[in-house]
Amino acid sequence: MRERLRIPLTNIIIGRFGFLLISILIMIILRPFVEGHIGLQALLAIFMTAIVISILYAVSEQKRVLMIALAIAIPTLIIKWTSYFVNISAIHLASDVIGVVFTAYATIIILSYVFIEKKISADVIFAAISGYFLIGLMWAFIFSALEFLIPGSFQGPQVEASRLSHAYYYSFTTLTTLGYGDITPVSAPARSFSFLEAIMGQLYLAILIAGLVGKYIVQSMEGNQNSKKQ
C-alpha cells in the first residue's frame, strides 16, 4: 500500500497522515463559518466524510485494521449524514456515540503507528498531531452525548442551542488545559470526564514528546555511526 498521495493535476505529494491532518484542520477552521446556515449544512457532512475517508486512508496499510475501520466508518457516515438533515434526538445521540467509537479506534491505530515506527519522518509527526486532534474530537462527542443524556451538565452561553459546536470548543480548551471558564461542567459525570480529558492531554504530550525525542536520538546516533563507517 502506498504511503504517499499525489494531489491530482499537481506535483504535490503528501503522506497519508498529512492528508488526515489537513482534513481535520479544514473541518475545524471552516465549521464555525457554515454552522447554522441551512443551505450550507451539507458542507458539515462533507467535512466529516473527508475526515473519515482520510482516517481510512491513514490506516489502510493493514488489511484487518482497514476492514474493522470500514465496518465502523460505514454506519458512522450514514448516521452522520442523516443527523445533519433529520432533526431527531435519537439520531443525534447515535451520531455522537458512533463518533466516539470511530475516533477512539482511529486514535488507537494511529498512536500504535507512532510508537512502533522507529524512524522519525514528517508522516510520523503528522500522525502524532492528528492523534491529538482526534482525542479532542472524541471527547467532544462524549460531552455532546453527556449533555443530551443529562441536560444541564454544562453551563455557558447558549450551550443548548448548538450542543456539538460547544462540545468541540469545550473539549479542546479542556484538552489543552486552557480553560477560559465560559463553559463550566456542573454535573458529576461532566466534571469527572473533564479532568480525565485534561490529564489525558497532558500525558499525551509528555509521553509522546519523550518517545519522539528518544527515537530522534537513536536515529541520529545510527546516522553518525553509518557516516563514520563510510
Z-matrix of the N, CA and C atoms (Angstrom, degrees):
N
C 1 1.453
C 2 1.530 1 109.23
N 3 1.290 2 118.88 1 132.75
C 4 1.452 3 121.87 2 -178.89
C 5 1.515 4 110.71 3 -69.82
N 6 1.347 5 116.15 4 145.50
C 7 1.443 6 120.57 5 178.70
C 8 1.514 7 111.04 6 -99.33
N 9 1.336 8 117.49 7 -3.76
C 10 1.451 9 119.82 8 -177.12
C 11 1.518 10 110.29 9 -127.31
N 12 1.333 11 113.50 10 151.74
C 13 1.451 12 120.23 11 -177.29
C 14 1.514 13 108.62 12 -127.86
N 15 1.331 14 116.19 13 129.27
C 16 1.455 15 120.79 14 177.80
C 17 1.526 16 109.08 15 -95.04
N 18 1.327 17 116.29 16 126.28
C 19 1.456 18 120.63 17 178.55
C 20 1.525 19 108.58 18 -69.34
N 21 1.347 20 117.58 19 127.73
C 22 1.466 21 120.89 20 -177.89
C 23 1.526 22 112.81 21 -52.41
N 24 1.345 23 115.23 22 139.92
C 25 1.462 24 123.61 23 176.42
C 26 1.529 25 113.34 24 67.46
N 27 1.324 26 117.14 25 11.50
C 28 1.465 27 120.53 26 177.36
C 29 1.521 28 108.86 27 -136.08
N 30 1.338 29 115.73 28 171.54
C 31 1.459 30 121.47 29 175.53
C 32 1.521 31 111.12 30 -101.80
N 33 1.328 32 116.10 31 12.96
C 34 1.451 33 121.07 32 -177.79
C 35 1.526 34 109.87 33 -80.46
N 36 1.329 35 116.27 34 124.84
C 37 1.457 36 121.73 35 179.29
C 38 1.521 37 108.78 36 -117.07
N 39 1.322 38 116.64 37 128.60
C 40 1.456 39 120.32 38 177.62
C 41 1.520 40 108.88 39 -126.83
N 42 1.334 41 115.66 40 148.28
C 43 1.453 42 120.49 41 178.14
C 44 1.515 43 110.60 42 -73.08
N 45 1.328 44 115.08 43 168.27
C 46 1.463 45 118.92 44 -176.33
C 47 1.518 46 112.25 45 -64.88
N 48 1.329 47 117.98 46 -32.96
C 49 1.459 48 119.77 47 178.79
C 50 1.532 49 111.43 48 -81.94
N 51 1.310 50 116.51 49 -24.76
C 52 1.458 51 119.42 50 173.03
C 53 1.518 52 110.48 51 -66.49
N 54 1.322 53 115.94 52 -38.75
C 55 1.464 54 122.00 53 177.20
C 56 1.529 55 110.14 54 -62.94
N 57 1.334 56 116.90 55 -40.75
C 58 1.461 57 121.56 56 178.53
C 59 1.522 58 111.03 57 -65.40
N 60 1.316 59 116.71 58 -45.39
C 61 1.459 60 120.82 59 -179.23
C 62 1.523 61 111.58 60 -61.02
N 63 1.324 62 116.31 61 -42.81
C 64 1.468 63 120.55 62 178.66
C 65 1.527 64 110.56 63 -61.63
N 66 1.316 65 116.80 64 -42.19
C 67 1.470 66 121.21 65 179.97
C 68 1.524 67 111.46 66 -62.16
N 69 1.337 68 116.18 67 -42.97
C 70 1.465 69 120.09 68 179.99
C 71 1.524 70 110.69 69 -65.44
N 72 1.327 71 116.90 70 -44.38
C 73 1.462 72 120.74 71 -178.92
C 74 1.523 73 111.59 72 -63.44
N 75 1.333 74 116.46 73 -39.90
C 76 1.471 75 119.72 74 178.72
C 77 1.523 76 110.27 75 -62.04
N 78 1.326 77 116.41 76 -43.34
C 79 1.465 78 119.91 77 -179.74
C 80 1.528 79 111.38 78 -63.92
N 81 1.333 80 116.64 79 -44.76
C 82 1.466 81 120.32 80 -177.85
C 83 1.523 82 111.49 81 -66.41
N 84 1.336 83 116.61 82 -39.78
C 85 1.469 84 120.50 83 -177.39
C 86 1.522 85 112.16 84 -73.19
N 87 1.334 86 116.92 85 -42.06
C 88 1.461 87 119.89 86 -173.70
C 89 1.523 88 114.39 87 -88.93
N 90 1.325 89 117.33 88 -20.80
C 91 1.467 90 120.09 89 -176.67
C 92 1.531 91 113.54 90 -53.73
N 93 1.351 92 120.10 91 -46.73
C 94 1.468 93 119.73 92 -177.96
C 95 1.524 94 113.70 93 -61.11
N 96 1.343 95 117.41 94 -25.95
C 97 1.458 96 120.71 95 -175.76
C 98 1.527 97 113.29 96 -83.91
N 99 1.341 98 116.73 97 -19.04
C 100 1.467 99 119.37 98 -178.22
C 101 1.524 100 112.47 99 -110.10
N 102 1.343 101 116.34 100 -17.59
C 103 1.457 102 119.03 101 -179.24
C 104 1.530 103 110.32 102 -66.93
N 105 1.308 104 115.82 103 135.77
C 106 1.457 105 120.59 104 179.24
C 107 1.512 106 113.41 105 95.07
N 108 1.336 107 117.16 106 -15.13
C 109 1.463 108 121.32 107 177.06
C 110 1.533 109 107.90 108 -93.55
N 111 1.307 110 115.94 109 112.43
C 112 1.468 111 120.67 110 -175.39
C 113 1.531 112 111.72 111 -56.67
N 114 1.324 113 116.09 112 -40.71
C 115 1.463 114 119.75 113 -177.81
C 116 1.516 115 113.51 114 -69.53
N 117 1.351 116 116.34 115 -15.31
C 118 1.466 117 120.00 116 -177.16
C 119 1.527 118 112.97 117 -110.81
N 120 1.337 119 116.78 118 8.84
C 121 1.456 120 120.33 119 -178.22
C 122 1.531 121 112.34 120 -58.90
N 123 1.332 122 115.71 121 -32.87
C 124 1.468 123 119.60 122 -179.24
C 125 1.526 124 111.27 123 -61.94
N 126 1.343 125 116.71 124 -28.83
C 127 1.461 126 119.83 125 -179.12
C 128 1.526 127 111.03 126 -64.35
N 129 1.340 128 117.19 127 -35.19
C 130 1.458 129 120.15 128 178.19
C 131 1.524 130 110.60 129 -62.93
N 132 1.328 131 115.10 130 -41.83
C 133 1.467 132 119.49 131 177.33
C 134 1.523 133 110.59 132 -66.25
N 135 1.323 134 116.38 133 -36.47
C 136 1.469 135 120.51 134 178.67
C 137 1.522 136 110.45 135 -66.65
N 138 1.346 137 117.47 136 -41.13
C 139 1.461 138 121.09 137 178.02
C 140 1.521 139 110.55 138 -59.59
N 141 1.335 140 116.07 139 -47.13
C 142 1.461 141 119.95 140 -179.56
C 143 1.526 142 111.23 141 -65.81
N 144 1.324 143 116.83 142 -37.17
C 145 1.463 144 120.73 143 177.48
C 146 1.527 145 110.66 144 -62.72
N 147 1.335 146 116.02 145 -40.81
C 148 1.470 147 120.83 146 178.78
C 149 1.520 148 110.71 147 -62.15
N 150 1.328 149 117.07 148 -39.63
C 151 1.463 150 120.53 149 179.03
C 152 1.523 151 110.60 150 -67.36
N 153 1.331 152 116.94 151 -42.53
C 154 1.470 153 120.83 152 179.41
C 155 1.529 154 110.38 153 -61.81
N 156 1.328 155 115.99 154 -45.56
C 157 1.470 156 120.05 155 178.83
C 158 1.523 157 110.36 156 -63.36
N 159 1.342 158 116.95 157 -39.25
C 160 1.463 159 121.17 158 178.88
C 161 1.519 160 111.19 159 -63.80
N 162 1.330 161 116.21 160 -39.08
C 163 1.464 162 120.25 161 177.89
C 164 1.526 163 110.40 162 -65.23
N 165 1.318 164 116.46 163 -43.21
C 166 1.469 165 120.36 164 178.24
C 167 1.522 166 110.72 165 -60.68
N 168 1.317 167 115.92 166 -41.73
C 169 1.462 168 119.99 167 177.65
C 170 1.528 169 111.08 168 -64.99
N 171 1.345 170 116.14 169 -38.20
C 172 1.456 171 120.98 170 -177.79
C 173 1.527 172 112.07 171 -67.10
N 174 1.335 173 117.06 172 -33.50
C 175 1.471 174 120.11 173 -176.96
C 176 1.523 175 112.25 174 -101.58
N 177 1.317 176 116.39 175 15.95
C 178 1.467 177 120.82 176 -171.40
C 179 1.526 178 114.98 177 -77.63
N 180 1.335 179 117.79 178 -3.80
C 181 1.467 180 119.46 179 -177.82
C 182 1.524 181 112.26 180 -68.26
N 183 1.329 182 117.41 181 -36.07
C 184 1.452 183 121.26 182 -178.43
C 185 1.526 184 108.99 183 -105.31
N 186 1.317 185 116.17 184 122.77
C 187 1.466 186 121.24 185 -174.64
C 188 1.528 187 111.97 186 -61.46
N 189 1.326 188 117.22 187 -42.99
C 190 1.464 189 120.08 188 -177.64
C 191 1.529 190 110.73 189 -64.54
N 192 1.323 191 115.54 190 -42.97
C 193 1.467 192 120.60 191 178.72
C 194 1.519 193 110.23 192 -63.41
N 195 1.333 194 115.76 193 -41.27
C 196 1.463 195 120.32 194 -179.98
C 197 1.523 196 111.32 195 -64.71
N 198 1.333 197 117.33 196 -39.62
C 199 1.465 198 120.62 197 179.80
C 200 1.533 199 111.35 198 -64.34
N 201 1.336 200 116.06 199 -40.94
C 202 1.469 201 119.64 200 177.70
C 203 1.519 202 110.23 201 -65.87
N 204 1.327 203 115.37 202 -42.58
C 205 1.463 204 119.98 203 179.40
C 206 1.530 205 111.03 204 -62.09
N 207 1.323 206 116.21 205 -40.11
C 208 1.469 207 120.39 206 177.68
C 209 1.523 208 111.10 207 -64.36
N 210 1.340 209 116.11 208 -40.37
C 211 1.461 210 120.38 209 -179.67
C 212 1.524 211 111.41 210 -62.16
N 213 1.343 212 116.60 211 -30.70
C 214 1.466 213 120.24 212 177.60
C 215 1.521 214 110.79 213 -87.42
N 216 1.343 215 116.23 214 -35.03
C 217 1.464 216 120.92 215 -174.52
C 218 1.526 217 112.63 216 -67.23
N 219 1.332 218 117.06 217 -40.02
C 220 1.475 219 119.65 218 -176.79
C 221 1.528 220 111.95 219 -60.82
N 222 1.351 221 119.51 220 -52.99
C 223 1.465 222 117.78 221 176.12
C 224 1.525 223 113.01 222 -64.91
N 225 1.339 224 116.50 223 -29.20
C 226 1.466 225 119.72 224 177.11
C 227 1.516 226 110.85 225 -60.17
N 228 1.330 227 116.09 226 -48.63
C 229 1.469 228 120.32 227 -179.04
C 230 1.528 229 111.35 228 -66.36
N 231 1.327 230 116.90 229 -41.46
C 232 1.470 231 120.28 230 -179.50
C 233 1.531 232 110.53 231 -60.92
N 234 1.333 233 116.07 232 -47.78
C 235 1.463 234 120.39 233 -178.04
C 236 1.528 235 110.81 234 -69.25
N 237 1.339 236 117.22 235 -39.63
C 238 1.461 237 120.69 236 -179.52
C 239 1.520 238 111.14 237 -63.06
N 240 1.321 239 117.28 238 -47.23
C 241 1.466 240 120.76 239 179.26
C 242 1.524 241 110.64 240 -62.26
N 243 1.330 242 115.94 241 -40.93
C 244 1.464 243 119.55 242 179.78
C 245 1.524 244 111.33 243 -64.76
N 246 1.344 245 117.15 244 -39.50
C 247 1.466 246 120.81 245 -176.28
C 248 1.519 247 112.53 246 -66.79
N 249 1.336 248 117.18 247 -25.95
C 250 1.461 249 119.95 248 -179.61
C 251 1.531 250 112.34 249 -76.20
N 252 1.326 251 116.55 250 -21.27
C 253 1.457 252 119.26 251 -174.49
C 254 1.523 253 113.66 252 -119.37
N 255 1.334 254 117.15 253 -13.54
C 256 1.459 255 120.97 254 178.78
C 257 1.523 256 108.29 255 -119.25
N 258 1.310 257 116.43 256 115.75
C 259 1.463 258 121.09 257 -175.52
C 260 1.532 259 110.85 258 -89.02
N 261 1.334 260 114.88 259 72.55
C 262 1.459 261 121.72 260 177.25
C 263 1.518 262 107.83 261 -119.70
N 264 1.322 263 116.17 262 127.77
C 265 1.463 264 121.02 263 -173.84
C 266 1.521 265 112.55 264 -56.69
N 267 1.326 266 117.17 265 -42.65
C 268 1.466 267 120.71 266 -177.75
C 269 1.527 268 111.39 267 -62.05
N 270 1.323 269 116.42 268 -36.42
C 271 1.468 270 120.05 269 179.91
C 272 1.529 271 110.57 270 -69.16
N 273 1.324 272 116.64 271 -39.89
C 274 1.468 273 120.05 272 178.46
C 275 1.530 274 110.58 273 -64.43
N 276 1.335 275 116.76 274 -39.14
C 277 1.463 276 119.91 275 177.54
C 278 1.523 277 110.32 276 -66.37
N 279 1.330 278 116.63 277 -43.56
C 280 1.466 279 120.62 278 178.14
C 281 1.525 280 110.67 279 -61.62
N 282 1.330 281 116.33 280 -36.17
C 283 1.457 282 121.24 281 178.47
C 284 1.531 283 111.04 282 -63.17
N 285 1.331 284 116.05 283 -41.57
C 286 1.463 285 120.03 284 178.36
C 287 1.526 286 111.19 285 -66.62
N 288 1.330 287 115.95 286 -43.22
C 289 1.473 288 120.45 287 -177.38
C 290 1.527 289 110.95 288 -64.67
N 291 1.326 290 116.78 289 -46.79
C 292 1.468 291 119.87 290 179.80
C 293 1.527 292 110.58 291 -67.42
N 294 1.332 293 116.45 292 -29.35
C 295 1.461 294 120.69 293 176.16
C 296 1.518 295 111.00 294 -65.46
N 297 1.326 296 116.90 295 -39.90
C 298 1.470 297 121.13 296 177.44
C 299 1.530 298 110.23 297 -63.04
N 300 1.318 299 116.35 298 -46.48
C 301 1.468 300 121.24 299 -177.51
C 302 1.527 301 111.02 300 -61.71
N 303 1.329 302 116.00 301 -47.16
C 304 1.466 303 119.91 302 -175.52
C 305 1.526 304 111.88 303 -68.64
N 306 1.347 305 117.51 304 -45.83
C 307 1.467 306 119.87 305 -179.23
C 308 1.523 307 111.46 306 -67.62
N 309 1.340 308 117.09 307 -34.52
C 310 1.464 309 120.02 308 178.24
C 311 1.525 310 110.36 309 -65.36
N 312 1.332 311 116.92 310 -44.99
C 313 1.467 312 120.73 311 179.37
C 314 1.526 313 110.69 312 -63.58
N 315 1.329 314 116.04 313 -44.54
C 316 1.468 315 119.92 314 -179.87
C 317 1.522 316 111.00 315 -62.59
N 318 1.323 317 117.00 316 -40.11
C 319 1.462 318 120.91 317 179.97
C 320 1.521 319 111.13 318 -63.08
N 321 1.324 320 116.77 319 -43.86
C 322 1.470 321 120.96 320 179.55
C 323 1.527 322 110.95 321 -60.97
N 324 1.324 323 116.52 322 -45.20
C 325 1.467 324 120.54 323 -178.80
C 326 1.532 325 110.90 324 -65.67
N 327 1.322 326 116.57 325 -43.38
C 328 1.470 327 120.61 326 -177.91
C 329 1.522 328 110.95 327 -66.93
N 330 1.330 329 117.46 328 -42.48
C 331 1.460 330 120.12 329 179.05
C 332 1.523 331 111.41 330 -68.08
N 333 1.326 332 117.05 331 -31.65
C 334 1.472 333 119.95 332 175.11
C 335 1.522 334 109.82 333 -60.98
N 336 1.335 335 115.65 334 -40.66
C 337 1.464 336 120.17 335 178.09
C 338 1.525 337 110.82 336 -63.72
N 339 1.336 338 116.31 337 -43.12
C 340 1.464 339 121.07 338 -178.24
C 341 1.522 340 110.77 339 -61.09
N 342 1.321 341 117.30 340 -44.39
C 343 1.455 342 120.60 341 -175.90
C 344 1.524 343 113.21 342 -79.67
N 345 1.334 344 117.09 343 -27.78
C 346 1.470 345 119.98 344 -179.59
C 347 1.525 346 111.16 345 -81.53
N 348 1.312 347 116.81 346 -37.09
C 349 1.461 348 120.83 347 -177.96
C 350 1.527 349 110.41 348 -61.28
N 351 1.307 350 116.98 349 126.55
C 352 1.462 351 121.35 350 -176.19
C 353 1.519 352 113.34 351 -85.48
N 354 1.308 353 116.62 352 -30.32
C 355 1.455 354 120.38 353 -176.93
C 356 1.526 355 110.65 354 -100.76
N 357 1.322 356 115.80 355 130.09
C 358 1.458 357 120.26 356 178.52
C 359 1.523 358 109.31 357 -80.98
N 360 1.313 359 115.29 358 124.67
C 361 1.460 360 121.75 359 178.04
C 362 1.517 361 108.07 360 -134.31
N 363 1.326 362 116.19 361 175.81
C 364 1.462 363 120.20 362 178.51
C 365 1.518 364 110.24 363 -60.87
N 366 1.340 365 116.45 364 -37.18
C 367 1.460 366 120.00 365 -178.71
C 368 1.532 367 111.85 366 -67.04
N 369 1.330 368 117.29 367 -34.80
C 370 1.463 369 120.71 368 177.17
C 371 1.526 370 109.87 369 -64.79
N 372 1.326 371 116.31 370 -42.47
C 373 1.463 372 120.80 371 178.70
C 374 1.524 373 110.56 372 -65.07
N 375 1.347 374 116.30 373 -42.76
C 376 1.467 375 119.89 374 178.07
C 377 1.532 376 110.77 375 -63.28
N 378 1.338 377 116.26 376 -37.16
C 379 1.459 378 120.39 377 178.70
C 380 1.524 379 110.77 378 -64.45
N 381 1.335 380 116.30 379 -41.63
C 382 1.458 381 120.70 380 179.56
C 383 1.529 382 111.23 381 -63.68
N 384 1.332 383 116.63 382 -42.29
C 385 1.467 384 120.96 383 179.45
C 386 1.533 385 109.75 384 -67.30
N 387 1.331 386 116.05 385 -42.30
C 388 1.466 387 120.67 386 179.27
C 389 1.526 388 110.86 387 -61.29
N 390 1.334 389 116.08 388 -40.11
C 391 1.456 390 120.24 389 178.37
C 392 1.522 391 111.80 390 -60.27
N 393 1.314 392 115.81 391 -39.27
C 394 1.466 393 121.03 392 178.82
C 395 1.529 394 110.42 393 -63.85
N 396 1.320 395 116.81 394 -45.43
C 397 1.463 396 120.80 395 178.15
C 398 1.531 397 111.54 396 -64.11
N 399 1.332 398 116.92 397 -38.73
C 400 1.458 399 120.21 398 -179.37
C 401 1.530 400 111.69 399 -66.62
N 402 1.325 401 116.55 400 -33.92
C 403 1.467 402 119.56 401 175.17
C 404 1.527 403 109.71 402 -62.49
N 405 1.341 404 116.10 403 -42.13
C 406 1.459 405 120.21 404 177.44
C 407 1.517 406 111.90 405 -62.25
N 408 1.331 407 116.99 406 -41.25
C 409 1.466 408 120.86 407 178.38
C 410 1.522 409 111.25 408 -66.94
N 411 1.328 410 116.13 409 -39.76
C 412 1.467 411 120.18 410 179.49
C 413 1.530 412 110.74 411 -60.11
N 414 1.329 413 116.66 412 -47.29
C 415 1.457 414 120.08 413 179.59
C 416 1.521 415 111.75 414 -68.09
N 417 1.315 416 117.81 415 -29.69
C 418 1.469 417 120.35 416 176.46
C 419 1.529 418 110.05 417 -62.16
N 420 1.334 419 116.30 418 -43.43
C 421 1.463 420 120.23 419 177.13
C 422 1.532 421 110.95 420 -63.99
N 423 1.333 422 116.34 421 -38.23
C 424 1.463 423 120.30 422 178.77
C 425 1.526 424 110.75 423 -63.18
N 426 1.331 425 116.58 424 -46.88
C 427 1.457 426 120.80 425 -179.32
C 428 1.531 427 111.64 426 -65.74
N 429 1.323 428 116.30 427 -37.22
C 430 1.465 429 120.26 428 178.34
C 431 1.523 430 110.56 429 -64.17
N 432 1.338 431 116.30 430 -44.03
C 433 1.463 432 120.55 431 177.97
C 434 1.524 433 111.31 432 -65.19
N 435 1.331 434 115.95 433 -37.94
C 436 1.462 435 120.31 434 179.86
C 437 1.528 436 111.15 435 -64.24
N 438 1.320 437 116.37 436 -42.13
C 439 1.469 438 120.15 437 178.91
C 440 1.524 439 110.76 438 -64.87
N 441 1.328 440 115.99 439 -32.17
C 442 1.467 441 119.66 440 177.82
C 443 1.537 442 110.79 441 -70.89
N 444 1.337 443 116.56 442 -44.23
C 445 1.455 444 121.16 443 -177.13
C 446 1.522 445 112.50 444 -74.60
N 447 1.343 446 115.78 445 -36.85
C 448 1.468 447 121.00 446 179.07
C 449 1.530 448 107.92 447 -125.66
N 450 1.314 449 118.19 448 82.14
C 451 1.469 450 121.25 449 -178.85
C 452 1.528 451 111.43 450 -55.81
N 453 1.329 452 115.31 451 138.22
C 454 1.458 453 119.76 452 -178.87
C 455 1.516 454 113.37 453 88.65
N 456 1.349 455 117.20 454 9.97
C 457 1.466 456 120.30 455 178.13
C 458 1.525 457 111.22 456 -65.03
N 459 1.325 458 115.89 457 -25.59
C 460 1.462 459 121.34 458 179.00
C 461 1.524 460 109.43 459 -126.18
N 462 1.311 461 115.15 460 143.67
C 463 1.455 462 120.68 461 175.29
C 464 1.515 463 109.05 462 -116.58
N 465 1.341 464 115.50 463 135.68
C 466 1.451 465 120.03 464 179.92
C 467 1.505 466 110.16 465 174.75
N 468 1.323 467 116.73 466 -177.90
C 469 1.469 468 120.54 467 -178.20
C 470 1.521 469 112.50 468 -69.59
N 471 1.322 470 117.27 469 112.12
C 472 1.462 471 123.63 470 173.66
C 473 1.527 472 112.38 471 55.03
N 474 1.327 473 116.70 472 41.12
C 475 1.469 474 119.84 473 179.80
C 476 1.515 475 110.84 474 -60.65
N 477 1.339 476 116.38 475 -36.34
C 478 1.457 477 119.54 476 -177.09
C 479 1.527 478 112.25 477 -72.00
N 480 1.337 479 117.60 478 -23.59
C 481 1.463 480 121.05 479 -174.31
C 482 1.525 481 111.99 480 -65.85
N 483 1.306 482 117.19 481 -39.01
C 484 1.460 483 120.99 482 -178.35
C 485 1.519 484 107.78 483 -144.79
N 486 1.309 485 116.13 484 85.11
C 487 1.456 486 121.86 485 -170.37
C 488 1.531 487 112.56 486 -59.92
N 489 1.323 488 116.76 487 -50.56
C 490 1.459 489 120.18 488 -175.21
C 491 1.524 490 111.79 489 -68.72
N 492 1.332 491 116.86 490 -37.89
C 493 1.457 492 120.35 491 179.38
C 494 1.524 493 111.05 492 -61.01
N 495 1.326 494 116.62 493 -46.18
C 496 1.458 495 120.52 494 178.26
C 497 1.526 496 111.02 495 -68.60
N 498 1.322 497 116.23 496 -30.90
C 499 1.461 498 120.09 497 178.18
C 500 1.523 499 110.80 498 -65.80
N 501 1.339 500 117.08 499 -40.20
C 502 1.471 501 121.10 500 175.20
C 503 1.523 502 110.13 501 -57.25
N 504 1.322 503 114.88 502 -51.39
C 505 1.466 504 120.89 503 -177.13
C 506 1.523 505 110.91 504 -60.89
N 507 1.330 506 116.32 505 -48.25
C 508 1.458 507 120.49 506 -177.45
C 509 1.525 508 110.72 507 -65.42
N 510 1.323 509 116.94 508 -39.42
C 511 1.455 510 120.90 509 -178.27
C 512 1.526 511 112.03 510 -60.92
N 513 1.327 512 117.02 511 -47.93
C 514 1.470 513 119.19 512 -176.02
C 515 1.531 514 112.33 513 -74.06
N 516 1.337 515 117.84 514 -31.17
C 517 1.467 516 118.47 515 175.12
C 518 1.528 517 110.38 516 -70.29
N 519 1.323 518 116.74 517 -28.50
C 520 1.466 519 120.50 518 176.70
C 521 1.520 520 110.71 519 -77.87
N 522 1.324 521 116.75 520 -43.01
C 523 1.466 522 121.47 521 -179.51
C 524 1.526 523 110.94 522 -58.98
N 525 1.318 524 116.76 523 -39.31
C 526 1.463 525 121.52 524 -179.45
C 527 1.527 526 112.14 525 -89.15
N 528 1.346 527 116.89 526 1.58
C 529 1.470 528 124.55 527 -176.38
C 530 1.527 529 111.40 528 55.24
N 531 1.321 530 116.67 529 30.50
C 532 1.459 531 121.34 530 178.54
C 533 1.531 532 109.84 531 -74.14
N 534 1.339 533 115.60 532 -50.46
C 535 1.453 534 121.85 533 171.67
C 536 1.518 535 116.30 534 52.13
N 537 1.332 536 117.50 535 74.55
C 538 1.460 537 120.18 536 178.31
C 539 1.527 538 111.67 537 -66.61
N 540 1.322 539 117.36 538 -28.20
C 541 1.449 540 121.02 539 178.82
C 542 1.510 541 114.95 540 90.55
N 543 1.354 542 117.24 541 0.90
C 544 1.462 543 118.97 542 179.79
C 545 1.531 544 111.48 543 -75.68
N 546 1.336 545 117.40 544 -24.74
C 547 1.465 546 122.03 545 171.57
C 548 1.521 547 106.92 546 -120.73
N 549 1.315 548 116.36 547 125.19
C 550 1.460 549 119.80 548 -176.10
C 551 1.528 550 111.01 549 -124.98
N 552 1.336 551 117.27 550 143.18
C 553 1.470 552 120.51 551 176.81
C 554 1.523 553 109.85 552 -75.99
N 555 1.325 554 116.54 553 135.96
C 556 1.461 555 121.40 554 -177.38
C 557 1.529 556 111.63 555 -113.19
N 558 1.334 557 116.67 556 -48.01
C 559 1.462 558 119.70 557 -178.24
C 560 1.527 559 110.52 558 -74.24
N 561 1.318 560 116.09 559 159.52
C 562 1.469 561 121.17 560 -179.81
C 563 1.533 562 112.40 561 -60.29
N 564 1.361 563 118.72 562 -45.56
C 565 1.472 564 118.40 563 177.73
C 566 1.525 565 112.46 564 -61.56
N 567 1.330 566 117.18 565 -38.74
C 568 1.464 567 120.50 566 -179.65
C 569 1.521 568 110.77 567 -63.06
N 570 1.326 569 116.44 568 -41.23
C 571 1.467 570 119.93 569 179.07
C 572 1.529 571 111.05 570 -67.16
N 573 1.325 572 116.15 571 -42.56
C 574 1.467 573 119.82 572 -179.74
C 575 1.521 574 111.25 573 -63.25
N 576 1.337 575 116.69 574 -46.67
C 577 1.455 576 120.55 575 179.76
C 578 1.532 577 111.25 576 -64.39
N 579 1.325 578 116.42 577 -34.18
C 580 1.463 579 120.15 578 -178.38
C 581 1.520 580 111.57 579 -65.34
N 582 1.347 581 116.83 580 -46.83
C 583 1.462 582 116.01 581 -179.36
C 584 1.523 583 111.71 582 -74.10
N 585 1.344 584 117.21 583 -25.44
C 586 1.464 585 119.12 584 174.57
C 587 1.523 586 110.82 585 -65.03
N 588 1.343 587 116.74 586 -42.02
C 589 1.464 588 119.51 587 178.03
C 590 1.519 589 110.72 588 -65.80
N 591 1.333 590 117.04 589 -41.61
C 592 1.466 591 120.48 590 179.86
C 593 1.528 592 110.75 591 -60.97
N 594 1.329 593 116.60 592 -43.48
C 595 1.466 594 120.66 593 178.16
C 596 1.525 595 110.42 594 -64.67
N 597 1.341 596 116.11 595 -42.50
C 598 1.459 597 120.19 596 179.22
C 599 1.523 598 111.00 597 -60.47
N 600 1.323 599 116.77 598 -41.08
C 601 1.461 600 120.81 599 179.58
C 602 1.513 601 112.34 600 -62.15
N 603 1.332 602 116.33 601 -42.17
C 604 1.463 603 120.14 602 -179.79
C 605 1.521 604 111.89 603 -70.48
N 606 1.339 605 116.71 604 -42.30
C 607 1.465 606 120.23 605 178.59
C 608 1.520 607 111.08 606 -64.74
N 609 1.329 608 115.87 607 -38.33
C 610 1.466 609 120.10 608 179.70
C 611 1.524 610 110.25 609 -57.87
N 612 1.323 611 115.65 610 -50.00
C 613 1.467 612 119.41 611 -178.07
C 614 1.521 613 111.40 612 -65.35
N 615 1.331 614 116.67 613 -43.67
C 616 1.469 615 119.85 614 -177.73
C 617 1.525 616 111.73 615 -64.50
N 618 1.329 617 116.62 616 -48.78
C 619 1.465 618 120.73 617 -177.65
C 620 1.516 619 111.02 618 -69.96
N 621 1.337 620 116.56 619 -41.51
C 622 1.464 621 119.99 620 -177.03
C 623 1.523 622 111.34 621 -66.00
N 624 1.324 623 116.41 622 -46.25
C 625 1.463 624 120.15 623 -179.89
C 626 1.519 625 110.35 624 -61.93
N 627 1.342 626 116.78 625 -42.91
C 628 1.461 627 120.49 626 178.37
C 629 1.528 628 110.78 627 -60.42
N 630 1.347 629 115.76 628 -42.91
C 631 1.454 630 119.95 629 179.78
C 632 1.519 631 112.68 630 -64.90
N 633 1.328 632 116.59 631 -44.78
C 634 1.462 633 120.24 632 -179.07
C 635 1.526 634 111.36 633 -67.14
N 636 1.334 635 116.86 634 -39.55
C 637 1.470 636 120.41 635 178.11
C 638 1.525 637 109.85 636 -63.72
N 639 1.340 638 116.25 637 -42.61
C 640 1.458 639 119.83 638 178.70
C 641 1.523 640 112.07 639 -61.23
N 642 1.321 641 116.27 640 -43.39
C 643 1.466 642 120.29 641 178.71
C 644 1.518 643 111.16 642 -65.80
N 645 1.328 644 116.20 643 -37.10
C 646 1.472 645 119.71 644 -179.71
C 647 1.526 646 110.78 645 -66.06
N 648 1.340 647 116.00 646 -38.81
C 649 1.469 648 119.73 647 178.71
C 650 1.528 649 110.41 648 -64.41
N 651 1.321 650 116.24 649 -46.11
C 652 1.466 651 120.63 650 178.56
C 653 1.520 652 110.23 651 -61.79
N 654 1.326 653 116.60 652 -43.47
C 655 1.462 654 121.28 653 -179.70
C 656 1.523 655 110.88 654 -62.75
N 657 1.340 656 117.11 655 -39.80
C 658 1.467 657 121.08 656 179.31
C 659 1.520 658 111.33 657 -68.22
N 660 1.326 659 115.88 658 -40.82
C 661 1.466 660 119.92 659 179.35
C 662 1.521 661 110.89 660 -64.14
N 663 1.330 662 116.15 661 -42.62
C 664 1.453 663 119.48 662 178.63
C 665 1.525 664 111.11 663 -65.28
N 666 1.334 665 116.14 664 -37.16
C 667 1.462 666 120.10 665 177.93
C 668 1.526 667 111.34 666 -65.00
N 669 1.331 668 116.81 667 -40.58
C 670 1.467 669 120.73 668 178.78
C 671 1.521 670 111.81 669 -66.41
N 672 1.335 671 115.65 670 -39.75
C 673 1.460 672 119.69 671 178.70
C 674 1.529 673 111.62 672 -64.60
N 675 1.311 674 115.53 673 -41.10
C 676 1.475 675 119.58 674 179.19
C 677 1.521 676 111.53 675 -65.88
N 678 1.334 677 117.05 676 -37.91
C 679 1.464 678 120.91 677 179.89
C 680 1.528 679 110.95 678 -68.41
N 681 1.342 680 116.48 679 -35.25
C 682 1.457 681 119.91 680 178.96
C 683 1.532 682 111.57 681 -68.69
N 684 1.350 683 115.35 682 -36.86
C 685 1.458 684 119.76 683 179.55
C 686 1.521 685 111.11 684 -65.83
N 687 1.346 686 115.43 685 -32.68
C 688 1.469 687 119.72 686 -179.45
C 689 1.531 688 110.04 687 -75.05
